[in-house]
Amino acid sequence: MKKLIALFATTAVASGSAMGAIALSGAASISYDDNGSSASTTKYDADLTIVGTAGTTTYTTSMDIDGGTDGSASTTINNTDVNVTAATLATTIGPVTISADMYDENDAATVSSTGGLITDSGDNRSISISLDAPIGDATIALDDSGDVTVTGTFSGVTVSHTMQDGTDTTSGSASIAGMDITLTNDAGATEWTLGTTVAGTAVTLGSDKAVTATFGVTGNTVVVSHTAERAAVTTATSSTKHTTAQKNAYTTVAVSRDLTSGATLSATYNTFDDSLTLKAAVAF
């Protein structure tokens, strides 16, 4: 009997040690949208992330645990299903870091063609290898497609340059005199954002004519965003990346407040369809 008790104690300690290297986090929300003149809808969303660590190796997997990747009701997806949304394995060996993306986003049941992200064709799984080379503050990275990326921070300015076949990408960011600046040139197409805070209001302006203003105090904020009209992109290119449908300009006003219970309540008005969305969410 003593041997059995000792064996059980050893097993419990081993199990507890293994569990100590596993971290859980997630979020859940429910929202009601009156959809303006259209029929109202209620959406549910619950997500879970599991991170396992052993030495310098980390495995991360994310799951949508309500059955739909956007939390919406579906006639093709069983709402009791658990859908994997990401799976990554990374390890460090001396100055070398290896990261493997083991999830193929193209396995998703559906993608939207009216806006947002449209996945590229082909298998999206990949492996990247990063090397901390002794060239000042710069880092050199090489992935399995043959792209080489050099990233570094010099005099407060962060610069990243990716060398690839005919479509090099260069991006930079800096904070100068209270202004945050980002600039990206992708195969000749340039995009930029400017952000600053004036009288307690954080304002961001983008090259796509989008403007966002955030004001209020922590836990009780108001965000006003204007998105400019988007032209239709019928053919994906190296700069546009994805095909998208035309969409008129619209403005959203979102009011958010943190509750002592740990949940967050928000109300968002959207001029695009004259709709009001009420949402309650909690993260852990």
Residue frames as qw, qx, qy, qz and C-alpha x, y, z in Angstrom:
[[0.000, 0.885, 0.465, 0.000, 0.00, 0.00, 0.00],
 [0.309, -0.783, 0.099, 0.531, 2.84, 2.41, 0.87],
 [0.403, -0.113, 0.599, 0.682, 4.41, 1.72, -2.51],
 [0.194, 0.634, 0.663, 0.349, 1.12, 2.52, -4.25],
 [0.151, -0.930, -0.250, 0.224, 0.79, 5.76, -2.29],
 [0.388, -0.582, 0.332, 0.633, 4.37, 6.73, -3.16],
 [0.364, 0.185, 0.688, 0.600, 3.79, 5.90, -6.83],
 [0.079, 0.815, 0.554, 0.148, 0.62, 7.99, -6.87],
 [0.266, -0.868, -0.040, 0.416, 2.43, 10.91, -5.21],
 [0.409, -0.313, 0.511, 0.688, 5.22, 10.75, -7.79],
 [0.263, 0.457, 0.706, 0.473, 2.69, 10.65, -10.62],
 [0.058, -0.904, -0.414, 0.086, 0.80, 13.61, -9.18],
 [0.326, -0.723, 0.177, 0.582, 4.00, 15.65, -8.91],
 [0.371, -0.038, 0.644, 0.668, 4.95, 14.82, -12.51],
 [0.151, 0.667, 0.663, 0.305, 1.48, 15.75, -13.76],
 [0.176, -0.913, -0.237, 0.281, 1.49, 18.99, -11.78],
 [0.386, -0.505, 0.359, 0.683, 4.90, 19.89, -13.19],
 [0.302, 0.245, 0.697, 0.602, 3.67, 19.31, -16.76],
 [0.016, 0.820, 0.562, 0.110, 0.55, 21.36, -16.15],
 [0.318, -0.766, -0.060, 0.555, 2.73, 24.18, -14.81],
 [0.285, -0.252, 0.502, 0.777, 4.13, 24.63, -18.34],
 [0.094, 0.484, 0.738, 0.461, 0.69, 25.07, -19.88],
 [0.055, 0.292, 0.256, -0.920, -1.04, 28.45, -19.98],
 [0.152, 0.572, 0.777, 0.217, -4.68, 29.00, -20.90],
 [0.059, 0.355, 0.117, -0.926, -6.29, 32.24, -22.05],
 [0.138, 0.432, 0.804, 0.384, -9.42, 33.15, -23.93],
 [0.187, 0.144, 0.099, -0.967, -12.34, 35.46, -24.49],
 [0.092, 0.467, 0.872, 0.114, -16.11, 35.22, -24.89],
 [0.139, 0.201, 0.049, -0.968, -18.72, 37.70, -26.05],
 [0.230, 0.560, 0.793, 0.071, -22.32, 38.08, -27.08],
 [0.009, -0.238, 0.105, 0.966, -23.59, 40.94, -29.25],
 [0.345, 0.645, 0.669, -0.131, -26.96, 42.15, -30.49],
 [0.134, -0.159, 0.362, 0.909, -27.13, 44.12, -33.75],
 [0.449, 0.554, 0.472, -0.519, -30.36, 45.79, -34.83],
 [0.467, 0.121, 0.665, 0.570, -28.92, 45.98, -38.40],
 [0.122, 0.174, -0.168, -0.963, -30.76, 49.21, -39.14],
 [0.656, 0.177, -0.063, -0.731, -33.72, 48.50, -41.42],
 [0.593, 0.178, -0.765, -0.175, -32.76, 44.81, -41.81],
 [0.837, -0.425, -0.305, -0.161, -33.62, 41.96, -39.47],
 [0.310, -0.784, 0.481, -0.242, -31.73, 42.03, -36.17],
 [0.833, 0.183, -0.510, 0.110, -29.12, 39.37, -35.35],
 [0.608, -0.716, 0.318, -0.131, -27.46, 37.97, -32.23],
 [0.709, 0.477, -0.497, 0.153, -23.90, 36.62, -32.41],
 [0.784, -0.592, 0.188, 0.002, -21.89, 34.53, -29.98],
 [0.605, 0.616, -0.449, 0.231, -18.13, 34.13, -29.89],
 [0.726, -0.627, 0.281, -0.023, -15.80, 32.16, -27.63],
 [0.653, 0.607, -0.422, 0.168, -12.09, 31.58, -28.22],
 [0.802, -0.561, 0.193, 0.073, -9.42, 29.64, -26.35],
 [0.481, 0.718, -0.478, 0.154, -5.62, 29.75, -26.62],
 [0.904, -0.403, 0.097, 0.098, -3.33, 27.08, -25.18],
 [0.327, 0.799, -0.477, 0.167, 0.41, 27.67, -24.81],
 [0.944, -0.308, 0.024, 0.116, 2.71, 24.82, -23.82],
 [0.187, 0.862, -0.449, 0.144, 6.35, 25.47, -22.95],
 [0.944, -0.252, 0.075, 0.199, 9.24, 23.05, -22.50],
 [0.628, -0.240, 0.201, 0.712, 12.65, 24.69, -22.17],
 [0.010, -0.421, 0.231, 0.877, 13.11, 27.00, -25.17],
 [0.067, -0.185, -0.817, -0.542, 10.34, 25.33, -27.18],
 [0.332, 0.275, 0.434, -0.791, 6.80, 26.73, -27.25],
 [0.021, 0.303, 0.847, 0.436, 3.68, 25.33, -28.87],
 [0.253, 0.273, 0.290, -0.882, 0.67, 27.61, -29.33],
 [0.005, -0.334, -0.840, -0.427, -2.75, 26.63, -30.59],
 [0.280, 0.146, 0.225, -0.922, -5.85, 28.81, -30.84],
 [0.011, 0.316, 0.929, 0.192, -9.40, 27.52, -31.18],
 [0.415, -0.162, -0.095, -0.890, -12.84, 28.91, -31.88],
 [0.006, -0.043, -0.963, 0.266, -14.92, 26.92, -29.43],
 [0.463, 0.344, 0.426, -0.696, -18.41, 28.07, -30.38],
 [0.647, 0.340, 0.677, 0.083, -18.43, 26.42, -33.81],
 [0.480, 0.802, 0.259, 0.243, -17.99, 29.46, -36.07],
 [0.617, 0.056, -0.079, 0.781, -14.88, 31.54, -36.71],
 [0.016, 0.370, 0.029, 0.928, -16.83, 34.80, -36.49],
 [0.117, 0.137, 0.706, -0.685, -19.31, 33.72, -33.86],
 [0.520, 0.141, -0.140, -0.831, -22.25, 33.85, -36.26],
 [0.759, 0.100, 0.565, -0.307, -24.92, 31.22, -36.62],
 [0.205, 0.430, -0.724, -0.499, -24.35, 28.80, -39.47],
 [0.892, 0.117, 0.112, -0.423, -26.33, 26.12, -41.21],
 [0.801, 0.432, -0.411, 0.046, -23.16, 24.36, -42.38],
 [0.313, 0.376, -0.701, 0.518, -21.14, 24.34, -39.16],
 [0.640, -0.513, -0.572, -0.005, -22.33, 22.50, -36.07],
 [0.149, -0.831, 0.174, -0.507, -22.25, 24.98, -33.19],
 [0.823, -0.538, 0.182, -0.018, -20.81, 22.30, -30.89],
 [0.848, 0.348, -0.090, 0.388, -17.68, 21.97, -33.05],
 [0.440, -0.775, 0.178, 0.417, -14.25, 23.18, -31.97],
 [0.695, 0.682, 0.058, 0.222, -12.37, 24.80, -34.86],
 [0.661, -0.356, 0.098, 0.653, -8.60, 25.30, -34.82],
 [0.287, 0.951, 0.114, -0.015, -7.63, 28.80, -35.97],
 [0.245, 0.827, -0.483, 0.153, -3.84, 28.70, -35.42],
 [0.938, -0.307, 0.084, 0.135, -1.07, 26.26, -34.52],
 [0.354, 0.827, -0.374, 0.226, 2.56, 27.31, -34.13],
 [0.897, -0.344, -0.028, 0.278, 5.67, 25.53, -32.86],
 [0.275, 0.875, -0.270, 0.292, 8.78, 27.60, -32.11],
 [0.861, -0.406, -0.034, 0.303, 12.15, 26.77, -30.61],
 [0.108, 0.938, -0.322, 0.063, 15.47, 28.49, -30.02],
 [0.935, -0.083, 0.024, 0.343, 18.84, 26.82, -30.51],
 [0.537, -0.206, 0.068, 0.815, 21.64, 29.22, -29.62],
 [0.043, 0.381, -0.076, -0.920, 21.35, 32.28, -31.91],
 [0.206, -0.065, -0.737, -0.640, 18.89, 30.50, -34.22],
 [0.462, 0.201, 0.549, -0.666, 15.08, 30.63, -33.82],
 [0.107, -0.070, -0.859, -0.496, 12.90, 28.23, -35.80],
 [0.444, 0.234, 0.443, -0.743, 9.14, 28.76, -36.09],
 [0.004, -0.125, -0.896, -0.426, 6.68, 26.47, -37.85],
 [0.521, 0.138, 0.135, -0.832, 3.16, 27.58, -38.79],
 [0.122, -0.008, 0.988, 0.099, 1.32, 24.26, -38.91],
 [0.371, 0.549, 0.637, -0.394, -2.19, 25.56, -39.64],
 [0.187, 0.160, 0.607, 0.756, -3.45, 26.02, -43.21],
 [0.254, 0.350, 0.312, -0.846, -5.96, 28.89, -43.22],
 [0.399, 0.187, -0.532, -0.723, -7.26, 27.74, -46.61],
 [0.203, -0.176, -0.963, 0.008, -8.95, 24.82, -44.87],
 [0.240, 0.219, 0.438, -0.838, -11.57, 27.26, -43.52],
 [0.389, 0.456, 0.798, -0.055, -15.12, 26.39, -44.48],
 [0.317, 0.833, 0.397, 0.222, -15.89, 29.78, -46.03],
 [0.372, -0.249, -0.013, 0.894, -14.26, 33.11, -46.78],
 [0.231, 0.815, 0.392, -0.358, -15.95, 36.41, -47.49],
 [0.519, 0.294, 0.385, 0.705, -15.53, 38.18, -50.83],
 [0.015, -0.899, -0.348, -0.266, -17.20, 41.43, -49.69],
 [0.035, -0.875, 0.291, -0.386, -14.30, 42.71, -47.63],
 [0.700, -0.594, 0.387, -0.086, -11.71, 41.89, -45.03],
 [0.221, -0.532, 0.785, 0.226, -9.09, 39.19, -45.44],
 [0.903, 0.322, -0.071, -0.275, -9.25, 36.80, -48.36],
 [0.692, -0.441, 0.532, 0.210, -6.83, 33.92, -48.01],
 [0.249, 0.599, -0.616, -0.448, -4.37, 33.27, -50.80],
 [0.941, 0.163, -0.185, -0.231, -4.57, 30.10, -52.84],
 [0.595, 0.399, -0.639, 0.281, -2.30, 27.24, -51.91],
 [0.746, -0.419, -0.460, 0.237, -1.04, 25.88, -48.60],
 [0.069, -0.897, 0.120, -0.421, -0.37, 28.63, -46.04],
 [0.836, -0.516, 0.051, 0.178, 1.75, 26.50, -43.72],
 [0.473, 0.766, -0.295, 0.320, 5.36, 27.62, -43.48],
 [0.799, -0.413, -0.128, 0.418, 8.66, 27.40, -41.60],
 [0.216, 0.915, -0.152, 0.306, 10.88, 30.38, -40.85],
 [0.808, -0.201, -0.203, 0.515, 14.43, 30.49, -39.51],
 [0.021, -0.975, 0.049, -0.215, 15.79, 33.60, -37.79],
 [0.788, 0.002, -0.222, 0.574, 19.45, 34.27, -37.04],
 [0.263, -0.953, -0.021, 0.151, 20.68, 36.95, -34.65],
 [0.761, 0.393, -0.029, 0.516, 23.65, 37.99, -36.75],
 [0.504, -0.562, -0.125, 0.644, 26.45, 40.14, -35.27],
 [0.309, 0.410, 0.313, 0.799, 25.68, 43.25, -37.37],
 [0.115, -0.244, 0.188, -0.944, 24.84, 45.83, -34.72],
 [0.426, 0.108, 0.587, -0.680, 21.19, 45.84, -33.65],
 [0.616, 0.267, -0.376, -0.638, 19.93, 44.12, -36.81],
 [0.635, -0.050, 0.751, -0.175, 18.37, 40.67, -37.11],
 [0.326, 0.311, -0.678, -0.581, 18.43, 38.52, -40.25],
 [0.669, 0.106, 0.627, -0.386, 15.54, 36.12, -40.93],
 [0.242, 0.250, -0.768, -0.538, 15.14, 33.52, -43.67],
 [0.724, 0.087, 0.445, -0.520, 11.91, 31.64, -44.36],
 [0.623, 0.025, 0.764, 0.167, 11.16, 28.53, -46.39],
 [0.575, 0.754, 0.315, -0.036, 10.07, 30.56, -49.44],
 [0.686, 0.235, 0.104, 0.681, 13.54, 32.04, -49.80],
 [0.027, -0.904, -0.110, -0.412, 12.61, 35.53, -48.57],
 [0.591, -0.064, -0.390, 0.704, 15.30, 37.27, -46.51],
 [0.219, -0.896, -0.250, -0.295, 14.27, 39.93, -43.97],
 [0.491, 0.101, -0.374, 0.780, 16.61, 42.33, -42.19],
 [0.346, -0.832, -0.338, -0.271, 15.18, 44.20, -39.19],
 [0.564, -0.082, -0.365, 0.736, 16.86, 46.67, -36.87],
 [0.183, -0.938, -0.293, 0.027, 16.45, 49.80, -34.77],
 [0.588, 0.120, -0.012, 0.800, 18.82, 52.66, -35.41],
 [0.072, 0.066, -0.130, 0.987, 18.68, 56.05, -33.62],
 [0.344, 0.269, 0.542, -0.717, 15.12, 55.31, -32.51],
 [0.628, 0.381, -0.233, -0.637, 13.91, 54.36, -35.99],
 [0.642, -0.059, 0.763, -0.035, 12.87, 50.75, -36.63],
 [0.474, 0.531, -0.431, -0.555, 13.42, 49.57, -40.20],
 [0.701, -0.003, 0.713, -0.021, 12.54, 46.24, -41.83],
 [0.423, 0.559, -0.456, -0.549, 13.44, 45.22, -45.38],
 [0.791, 0.048, 0.605, -0.080, 12.32, 41.98, -47.01],
 [0.149, 0.517, -0.638, -0.551, 14.15, 40.82, -50.11],
 [0.667, 0.233, 0.697, -0.121, 12.07, 38.65, -52.41],
 [0.443, 0.154, 0.658, 0.589, 11.80, 37.97, -56.11],
 [0.107, 0.403, 0.462, 0.782, 10.86, 41.31, -57.73],
 [0.378, -0.730, -0.360, -0.440, 8.64, 42.51, -54.89],
 [0.435, 0.040, -0.547, 0.714, 10.88, 43.84, -52.12],
 [0.376, -0.804, -0.394, -0.240, 9.15, 45.33, -49.08],
 [0.375, 0.172, -0.406, 0.815, 10.52, 48.06, -46.82],
 [0.401, -0.784, -0.401, -0.254, 8.81, 49.37, -43.68],
 [0.365, 0.199, -0.428, 0.802, 9.83, 51.82, -41.00],
 [0.418, -0.783, -0.424, -0.179, 8.43, 53.29, -37.80],
 [0.405, 0.134, -0.363, 0.828, 9.50, 56.00, -35.39],
 [0.272, -0.839, -0.458, 0.116, 8.23, 58.27, -32.62],
 [0.421, 0.188, 0.010, 0.887, 9.31, 61.87, -33.21],
 [0.084, -0.120, 0.152, -0.978, 8.22, 64.86, -31.12],
 [0.433, 0.165, 0.605, -0.647, 5.16, 63.02, -29.80],
 [0.714, 0.407, -0.134, -0.553, 4.12, 61.70, -33.21],
 [0.654, -0.120, 0.742, 0.091, 4.10, 58.01, -34.18],
 [0.482, 0.613, -0.343, -0.523, 4.96, 57.44, -37.84],
 [0.693, -0.040, 0.707, 0.135, 4.84, 54.23, -39.90],
 [0.438, 0.652, -0.333, -0.522, 5.74, 53.87, -43.55],
 [0.702, -0.027, 0.704, 0.104, 5.57, 50.80, -45.80],
 [0.424, 0.582, -0.421, -0.551, 6.63, 50.41, -49.42],
 [0.695, 0.014, 0.718, -0.032, 5.52, 47.11, -50.95],
 [0.549, 0.266, 0.640, 0.468, 6.67, 46.56, -54.54],
 [0.173, 0.250, 0.295, 0.906, 6.38, 50.30, -55.24],
 [0.363, -0.681, -0.446, -0.454, 3.07, 50.89, -53.44],
 [0.233, 0.193, -0.525, 0.795, 3.45, 53.12, -50.39],
 [0.489, -0.685, -0.474, -0.259, 1.22, 53.27, -47.31],
 [0.277, 0.246, -0.482, 0.794, 1.65, 55.40, -44.18],
 [0.447, -0.732, -0.507, -0.088, 0.02, 56.28, -40.87],
 [0.161, 0.419, -0.339, 0.827, 0.48, 59.25, -38.53],
 [0.565, -0.604, -0.561, -0.043, -0.62, 59.13, -34.91],
 [0.204, 0.291, -0.385, 0.852, -0.49, 61.71, -32.12],
 [0.306, -0.609, -0.694, 0.230, -2.33, 62.78, -28.98],
 [0.051, 0.373, 0.041, 0.925, -3.90, 66.24, -28.73],
 [0.421, -0.316, 0.234, -0.817, -5.65, 67.42, -25.53],
 [0.502, -0.123, 0.768, -0.378, -6.09, 63.82, -24.39],
 [0.821, 0.420, 0.203, -0.329, -7.47, 62.63, -27.73],
 [0.471, -0.300, 0.714, 0.421, -5.44, 60.08, -29.69],
 [0.614, 0.663, 0.027, -0.427, -5.75, 60.71, -33.43],
 [0.542, -0.180, 0.709, 0.413, -4.53, 58.41, -36.24],
 [0.534, 0.686, -0.070, -0.489, -4.51, 59.35, -39.94],
 [0.708, -0.055, 0.646, 0.281, -3.80, 56.85, -42.71],
 [0.043, -0.300, 0.549, 0.779, -2.79, 57.16, -46.35],
 [0.007, -0.350, -0.876, -0.333, -6.08, 55.44, -47.24],
 [0.217, -0.416, -0.115, -0.876, -7.87, 58.57, -45.84],
 [0.637, -0.498, -0.588, -0.030, -9.00, 56.67, -42.75],
 [0.022, -0.537, 0.365, -0.760, -9.17, 58.70, -39.52],
 [0.653, -0.433, -0.618, 0.057, -9.57, 57.41, -35.95],
 [0.076, -0.576, 0.334, -0.742, -9.98, 59.45, -32.76],
 [0.656, -0.347, -0.658, 0.130, -9.97, 57.88, -29.29],
 [0.048, -0.493, 0.331, -0.803, -10.78, 59.82, -26.13],
 [0.785, -0.499, -0.198, -0.308, -11.85, 59.18, -22.57],
 [0.293, -0.647, 0.657, -0.254, -10.15, 57.55, -19.59],
 [0.201, 0.217, -0.954, -0.039, -9.00, 53.98, -19.11],
 [0.073, 0.259, 0.926, -0.264, -12.01, 51.71, -18.89],
 [0.275, 0.743, 0.510, -0.334, -14.41, 54.26, -20.32],
 [0.239, -0.313, 0.454, 0.799, -13.57, 55.28, -23.88],
 [0.587, 0.684, 0.288, -0.324, -15.18, 56.62, -27.05],
 [0.417, -0.219, 0.627, 0.621, -13.69, 55.78, -30.46],
 [0.537, 0.717, 0.162, -0.414, -14.78, 57.59, -33.63],
 [0.466, -0.211, 0.686, 0.517, -13.52, 56.06, -36.88],
 [0.577, 0.662, 0.022, -0.478, -14.05, 57.10, -40.49],
 [0.599, -0.079, 0.701, 0.378, -13.24, 54.69, -43.30],
 [0.248, 0.506, -0.312, -0.765, -12.93, 56.10, -46.80],
 [0.853, 0.367, 0.048, -0.369, -14.62, 54.57, -49.84],
 [0.492, -0.350, 0.752, 0.266, -12.91, 51.43, -51.08],
 [0.550, 0.478, -0.404, -0.553, -12.67, 50.76, -54.79],
 [0.973, 0.042, 0.172, -0.147, -13.23, 47.26, -56.13],
 [0.078, -0.612, 0.754, 0.224, -10.13, 45.15, -56.69],
 [0.903, 0.235, -0.010, -0.359, -10.94, 42.51, -59.28],
 [0.859, 0.321, -0.332, 0.221, -7.43, 41.13, -59.70],
 [0.685, -0.695, 0.091, 0.201, -5.04, 40.48, -56.84],
 [0.553, 0.706, -0.296, 0.329, -1.53, 41.91, -57.29],
 [0.643, 0.030, -0.504, 0.576, 1.63, 41.98, -55.23],
 [0.034, 0.207, -0.289, 0.934, 0.51, 45.29, -53.66],
 [0.587, -0.261, -0.069, -0.763, -3.26, 44.74, -53.27],
 [0.156, -0.237, 0.917, -0.281, -2.82, 41.10, -52.17],
 [0.250, 0.313, 0.895, -0.195, -6.53, 40.20, -52.29],
 [0.102, -0.379, -0.573, -0.720, -9.63, 40.73, -54.43],
 [0.013, 0.374, 0.630, -0.681, -12.27, 42.87, -52.71],
 [0.126, 0.699, 0.640, 0.293, -15.65, 44.32, -53.55],
 [0.072, 0.475, 0.005, 0.877, -16.39, 48.07, -53.67],
 [0.383, -0.592, -0.648, 0.288, -17.59, 49.58, -50.40],
 [0.004, 0.846, 0.156, 0.509, -18.91, 53.07, -49.64],
 [0.198, 0.365, -0.507, 0.756, -17.35, 55.29, -46.98],
 [0.613, -0.608, -0.458, -0.213, -18.75, 54.94, -43.45],
 [0.001, -0.548, 0.493, -0.676, -18.21, 56.17, -39.89],
 [0.679, -0.381, -0.626, 0.034, -18.49, 54.26, -36.61],
 [0.209, -0.628, 0.366, -0.654, -18.85, 55.57, -33.06],
 [0.742, -0.170, -0.643, 0.085, -18.04, 53.06, -30.32],
 [0.356, -0.669, 0.331, -0.563, -18.58, 53.62, -26.59],
 [0.759, -0.002, -0.637, 0.137, -16.93, 51.09, -24.28],
 [0.381, -0.676, 0.347, -0.527, -16.96, 50.70, -20.50],
 [0.457, 0.141, -0.846, 0.236, -15.23, 48.21, -18.20],
 [0.679, -0.561, -0.165, -0.443, -17.35, 46.80, -15.36],
 [0.329, -0.607, 0.640, -0.336, -16.18, 45.77, -11.90],
 [0.922, -0.018, 0.322, -0.213, -17.34, 42.24, -12.75],
 [0.491, -0.333, 0.668, 0.448, -14.51, 41.98, -15.29],
 [0.510, 0.527, 0.631, 0.255, -16.76, 42.22, -18.34],
 [0.105, -0.264, 0.197, 0.938, -16.77, 45.02, -20.92],
 [0.385, 0.679, 0.602, -0.166, -19.93, 46.57, -22.33],
 [0.173, -0.256, 0.367, 0.877, -19.85, 48.43, -25.64],
 [0.477, 0.697, 0.478, -0.240, -22.26, 50.11, -28.02],
 [0.307, -0.228, 0.511, 0.770, -21.29, 50.80, -31.66],
 [0.500, 0.709, 0.314, -0.386, -23.22, 52.86, -34.18],
 [0.448, -0.088, 0.630, 0.628, -22.36, 52.34, -37.88],
 [0.347, 0.567, 0.014, -0.747, -23.48, 54.80, -40.53],
 [0.054, 0.210, -0.829, -0.515, -22.95, 52.25, -43.31],
 [0.296, -0.325, -0.838, -0.325, -26.20, 50.44, -42.52],
 [0.375, -0.496, 0.069, -0.780, -27.54, 52.77, -39.79],
 [0.801, -0.263, -0.536, -0.043, -27.13, 49.96, -37.25],
 [0.327, -0.695, 0.445, -0.461, -26.52, 49.83, -33.50],
 [0.780, 0.054, -0.617, 0.094, -24.60, 46.92, -31.97],
 [0.526, -0.685, 0.324, -0.386, -24.62, 46.15, -28.24],
 [0.777, 0.248, -0.560, 0.145, -21.91, 43.79, -27.02],
 [0.625, -0.685, 0.318, -0.197, -20.83, 42.20, -23.74],
 [0.781, 0.398, -0.450, 0.172, -17.42, 40.54, -23.60],
 [0.638, -0.703, 0.311, -0.049, -15.02, 39.02, -21.08],
 [0.645, 0.543, -0.516, 0.149, -11.40, 37.92, -21.41],
 [0.781, -0.585, 0.212, -0.057, -9.36, 35.65, -19.14]]
